Amino acid sequence: MNRVDRLMGYLLLFQSRGLMRAQDFSQQFEISERTVYRDIQALCEVGVPIVAIPGEGYRLMEGYYLPPITFTANEARSLYLAIAMLSGWAKEGSTRSTAATALEKVRAVLPSTTLKQVEALAAIIHFHTLDKTKLDFDDEKLLTLQEAIHEKRIVHIRYHALNTNAVTERDVEPIELVFFDKVWMLTAYCRLRQDRRMFRLDRIDDLQVRRETFEPRQPERYTMERSPTQIIVRFDQSVVRWVREAQHYSFIKEQAADTTNPHDRIMIYQPREFRQIKGWLLSWGDKMEILEPPEFRAELAATVAEMLSGHSPDFSSQPE
């Protein structure tokens, strides 16, 4: 990065974050703190009013604002695609309507050449999805939980478990919201389980934000929980392409089958629990076979047997 771009980066960071330390700039731009001090001096010399606060860092003088930002062609393209994707995948609501307004404001400040490129892109790229998979950014639960996370307030939830179909009530310390595998999830510290948990918003039957606040615990990024047991599955060559297109999220890797079926493929999965993948495997019918482990193979066979017994014709009721 050349110095001019770096100095503009300083101004953008000041504008978005406020107070900045020399070590913050040093880490952001991978330069020495001595270079940061020289850059700050250079900005002051061209009239940027930077205030130094001993022991804390630097900030722009109160009331100073940057002039309107211009976008490069690639930046404008990326911004358009992001807003167009949001408009196409979001449900009707204030978020979707304000996204359209934001796009018009972006268009208004683009140079004519860049605007033509964006308009050409808009004519050939569109985003659509089924109603049932649209993102709902204006859902009442989502908005309430956003506010609770911001204010660090305890939330009492009534949660519908998948395994037992039981309903439990618990207090949680909300941490973040994640859109994962087509559903909104709440990451929170559960006081009932004394551990970090993820809760699907569509399984929260009711929630109440408490007045009680909490101190954030040690930061910890969520990683997908997996069982140590891998599920090895053989797919018939006739469905391999479609399996890849609708791949299960617990997929690990793919490899060739044995020499007797060279066109079949072996795929390995590692979900947290077998129930998370069982229904998906059943959807491939006789074009799929679990090779390992034997206990999951037996469980799937038992499920198929139950399905067959439930769908067997009742010959006793047939007319003679």
Secondary structure as UniProt FT lines:
FT   HELIX           3..17
FT   HELIX           22..29
FT   HELIX           33..45
FT   TURN            46..47
FT   STRAND          50..53
FT   TURN            54..56
FT   STRAND          57..60
FT   TURN            62..63
FT   HELIX           73..89
FT   HELIX           94..109
FT   HELIX           112..124
FT   HELIX           131..133
FT   TURN            137..138
FT   HELIX           140..151
FT   STRAND          153..160
FT   TURN            162..164
FT   STRAND          167..180
FT   TURN            181..182
FT   STRAND          183..190
FT   TURN            191..194
FT   STRAND          195..200
FT   HELIX           201..203
FT   STRAND          204..213
FT   STRAND          231..235
FT   TURN            237..239
FT   HELIX           240..245
FT   TURN            249..250
FT   STRAND          251..256
FT   TURN            259..260
FT   TURN            262..263
FT   STRAND          265..269
FT   HELIX           275..282
FT   TURN            283..284
FT   HELIX           285..287
FT   STRAND          288..292
FT   HELIX           294..311
FT   HELIX           315..317
//
